[in-house]
Amino acid sequence: YTPPEKLVKLPPEGKIVHAFDFVRSDGGFVSVSGWAALDQQDADGCSITCLLKSKDNTYALETEKVERPDVTAAFKNKFKLDNAGFKARVSKNMLPKGRYQVGILIKDAKHGKEM
């Protein structure tokens, strides 16, 4: 697994629609799965990063894309969200001990957005 990257600064907050299928802490790993997209926009061309935020630091976890045609079908609108799925997994040994909040960062290279 790719080690988490400590972030110094986060981009401005924006409107992201998302849902976590699960956030698990099993054995020596933390696993996250779900979908996320920028509001009122196709998910094509966007990359999703999972964030783990502690009291003092925020860490970025590399994600693996997961096809989610069910998300497009559920919204029943003009936006294609098939590429909104993701999953991430990190060894607990790669993170300082503590409590973490889970978040999402989306980079849209096509429109030059990052939220």
Number of C-alpha atoms within 10 A of each C-alpha: 10 12 15 19 14 15 12 8 8 10 11 8 9 13 10 16 13 17 13 15 13 11 15 12 14 10 8 10 13 15 14 19 19 18 24 24 28 22 13 13 12 17 23 15 12 20 21 25 21 23 22 19 18 15 9 6 13 21 21 18 24 21 19 14 15 15 13 17 14 11 19 18 13 9 11 9 10 10 15 20 25 19 23 28 26 23 22 20 22 20 17 14 10 14 15 9 9 9 9 14 10 14 15 18 21 21 18 17 11 9 9 7 14 17 16
